[in-house]
Amino acid sequence: SLKRLDLSNNKITDVGAIALGRALIESRERTSGFALDQIILDNNALIGDDGAAALAKAVSAGAVRSVHLRSCSIRAEGAAEFGKALIEIVKHSKTRQFQSAQIEIDMSGNHFGISKPKKKKGAAYSASLLRDKASSNIKFIGKSLQSRIKGGFGMGLTTAESDDDEEEMGNVMGEILSDDEDVEEFDSDRLKAIARCGARLFSSEIINRASDSSVQAKQTNDDARLQIMVGMRQCCLDDGAIDALAAAKIGARKSGTILSIDITMNAGVDDATKAALKGDEEEELLSSIAERHSNEMKRILEAQERREAAAEVAAARVQEQDRFLEDDLFDDFDYDYDEY
């Protein structure tokens, strides 16, 4: 039977990848093991998030052991789907099929990472920032923190009723938050960029669900543990993404899974960090990197809470000013009427 299928450089689209994913799942239903050992779809630039999601489902269904999607067009959502798929595999890691299995997902060359922009101090807070809904700006952040807080970022902010009010609210917010470095660093544009980072979304799926009782494992023998190898070479990963991946690696370990992540060919990453993500030799460094991710998430949460509080204060001030102006106009009108 067919074990390896190489369809690289074939101009395959999302439609084709979806069809392949469904075919693999259907084949899996007729066999006791993997329907296909390896499928290679490298350099098919028309395969994006939808195609990746279909192939991720095939992985989670145990239909294929190794998927190569190097240099395609996978972005944040597609990477996240593979994070979900790996957790589903971990849930079934004690079954005969997955015991001692080596799952491989290679997404190298897909530019789902982000650069790390430096925000200039003293930047003004625009009215559009007040209108942005926190749930859409920080999708990833909400997921990462949902295990620690409830309610999160779903609270709505009072919005202005006119352009003048919006401008005034922006000015008031700028005054309130002018000395808040965390709020300045994690502004609206920065949070949107973080939410578009595939490595962060991939990691968040593992971090949030690895502690669930349904994915906990008691295996201690490395030879009997599920091993997952993920390729993220040349994916434009920034420091924050690498921190998140380190946290995911530690989270996977809690579920009895060995997660190896290849992050070579990402600019600015030192050899020790590469080794820590790929193997288990740099335990102290790995823990330090993962802790940095946790601290950043806390800072983002706190900054967002302060931003929301400032927006409420700004809205209240503007409304109070509007009421004051209305009262003045009404008094003037009464005075003129009496004179007439």
N, C-alpha and C positions, 0 to 999 in steps of 0.2 A: 504494500500500500504506500501511497505518497506520504513522505515524512517532511520534506522541505520544499517550499514553494517560493521561488525568487521572481518577483514581478517588478523589480527596480526599473526605473527609467521607461515606464510604459504609459505615461500621461494618464494614469488612473485618477479619477475624480472622487469626490465624496460619495457619489452614487455607486461607483464601483466598489469602494471600500465598504460601504454599507451592505452591499450584496455579498461580499466576501465574508463579512462578519456573520451575517445570517446563515450563510451556507455552512460555516464552521460550526455554529451552534446546532444546526440540524444534523450534521454529521456526528457531533458529539453524542447525540441522543441514541445513536445506533452502535456505540462502542463503549467499552468499559474504561478507556483511558483517553488520552489526548487524541483528538481527531487529526491534528497536525502538530508536528514537533516545532516547526519554525516557518514563519511567513515573513518575507522580506519585501518591503514596499518603499525602499529608499528612493529619494530623488523623484518623487511624484508630487510636484509642487501644488497640484490641485486637490490634494487630500488635506482637509482642514479639521476643524473641531468635530463636525458631524461624523466624518469617517473615522476619526480617532475614537469617538464615543462608541461606535458600533464594534470596533475591534476590541475596545476595552471590555465590552460586554462578553465578547467571545473568550477573552482571557479569564474573566471572573466565572464564566460557566465551565471552565476547565477544558475548553475546546482547542486551545493552542497554548503551547508552553513558552514560546519565544516570539516576540513581535518586534520587527525593526521598522521604524518610521523615520529614518534619518533624512534631514534636509527636505522636509515636506512643509506644510503651512499650519502646523499645530500651534495654537495659542493657549490662553489661560484655561478656557473651559475644557478643551481637549486634554490638557495635562491633568486637570482635576479629575476627569473621568477615569484616568488610569490610577489615580490615588484611591478612588472609590473601589475600583476593581481589585486592587491589591489587598484592601481590607477584607473584601468578600472572600478572597482566597485564604487569608489568614483565619477567617472563621471556620473554614473547612480544612485547616492544615493537618488535622488528625486523621483525615480519611486516607485510605490506602493510596489514592491517586497523588495526593499532595505531600505525603510523608517523604521527607528527604528530597523533595523536588527542587529544582532550580529554575525559577521563573525569571525571564529576561524581557525587559522593556527598554528599547533604545530609542530615545527621542532626540538624540544629538543633532545639532544643526538646525533645530527649530528655535527661532528667536522669540521665545515667550518670556524672556527675562526683561528687565528694565535697567536703564542707567540710574545712577544715583545723583540727582540734581541737588545743587547747593542753593538754598534759598537766601536771598539777600535780606539783611536786617532792615526793619522799618518799612516793609512792604505794606501797602494799604489793603484793608479788607473790603472787598467789593460787595455790592448788594447781591450779586449772584451767589456768593458763598452762603448767604442767609437762606436763599431759596433752595439750595441743594438738600436733598433728603439724605440723612446720614446712612440709611440702610442701603442706598444705591452707591454712595461714595465709598463705603467701607465694607463691602460684601465679605471680603476675606477676613477683615478684622473682626466682624461680628461672629463669623464662624469660629475663629480661633479662640474667642473669649466666651462663647456660649456655655461652655462647661463650668465657667466660674461666675457668671452673672446671669440674671434673668431680666427680660425686658430690653436690655441692650440698647440698640440705637434706633429703635422703632418710634421713639417719641417725636411728635411733630413740633415744628417751631412756628411761632406766630409770624406771619408774613405781613409785609407792608401793603397798603392799599393803593399806593401811588408811587411813581418814580421818585418824587421828592422824599417821600417817607423812606423808601428803600435806601436812598443816598444817605439820609440822616441816620438810619439804623447802621449802615456800614461805617459811618464816621464814629458813632458812639461805640460800636464794637471795637474799632481800631484803638480808641482811647482806653477802653477797659483792658484789652489784651496786648497793648503795645509792648509790655515788658515780659510777656509770657513766651519764652523761647520754644517750649514744646508745642504750643499752639501754632506758632509761626512755622516751625519745622514741618508739622503734620497738617499743612493747610489743605484746602479742597483738592487742588491739583495733585498734590503729593499722595493723598489717599486714593484718588482715582488711579494713579499710576500703580500703587501697591496692589489694588484690586485687579489690575490687568496682568499681574505677574504669575505666570504658569507654575513656577517652582513653589511659590508661596501657597497657591491654591492646592496643588498636589500635596504639599506637606500638611496643610490644614486638615485635609480629609483623614490623613493618617493620625495626626496628633489628637484630633477631637474624638476619634473612634477607637483608638488603640486601647484606651482605658476601660472601654465597655466590657462587662463581664462576658458577653458573647464572643469576644475575640481574645480573651485571656487564655494563656496556655501554661502548662507546668513542665514543659520539656526542658531538660537541662543538658542533654547530650547534643553537642553541635552537629554530629553526624546525622541525627534524627530530626533536626530542625529545618523548617522551611527556609529556603534561601532565595532572596529576591535581588536581582541585579538590575539597576536602572542607569541608563546612559543619558547624561545631560551635558555632554561636551559641546562647547561652542554654542551655548544657549543665551549669551548675554546676561549672565547671572550677576547681580550686585551683591554686596555684603549681606544685606537683609535676607535675600533669597537663600544664601548659603547658610546663614544662621537658622532659618526655618527648616532647611533640609537636615541639619544636625539634630534639631529637636525631633524631626520625624524619625530619624534613625534610632534615637533613644526610645521613642514611643513604640516603634515596631519591636524593639527588643523586649519590651514589657509583655508583648503578646507572644513571645517565644519565637520570633522571626529574626533572621539575620538579613539586614537590609544594607546592600552595598551600592553606593552612588558614585559614579564616575563624573567628576566635574572638571576634568582637565580641559585645556584650551579655552577657559574663561579668564579674561584679562584680570590681572591683579591678584590672583589666588596663589598663595604660597604653597610650597610642596608639602609642608606639614599638614595644612588644612585638607589638601587633596587626599593625603594618606588617611586622615582621620575619617573622612566621609566614605572612603572606599573600603577600609578595613577596620580592625579593632585595636590597632597598636597604640593609637594616640588617645587613650580614654580620657585623660585629664583635659586635653585640649578640646575634645569633642563636647564634654560637659560644659566647659567654659563658653563655647560658641552657642550651645543650646540655651544656656542661661541668658546670654545676650539677647536672643530672640524673645524669651519670656519677658525680659525687662522692657524691650521695645513695645511689646503688645500692651503692657501695663501703662506705659507712657502715652501710647496712642489713645487708650481708653480714657485716661485721665484728661488728656488734652481735649478730646471730643466732649467730655462732660462739661469742662470749663467753657468750651465754645458754645455749647447749648445754653448754659446758664447765662453767658454774656449776651446771647441773642435774645433771651427772654427779658433781660434787664433793658437792652436797647429798645426792644419793641414796646415795653411798658413806658419808657421815657418818651418815645415818639408819640404814643397814644395820649400821654398826659399833656404833652405840648399841643397836640391837636385839640384836645378838650379846652385847654386854656385859651387858644386862639378863637375857638368857636364861641366861648363865653364872652370874650372881648367884643367880637363882632356882634353878638346878640345884644350886649349892653349898648353899643353904639347905635344900633338900629332902634332900640327903644327910646333912646335919648332924642334922636332925630324925629321920631314919630311924635313924641310928646311936644316938641317945639312946634311941629307943623299943626 
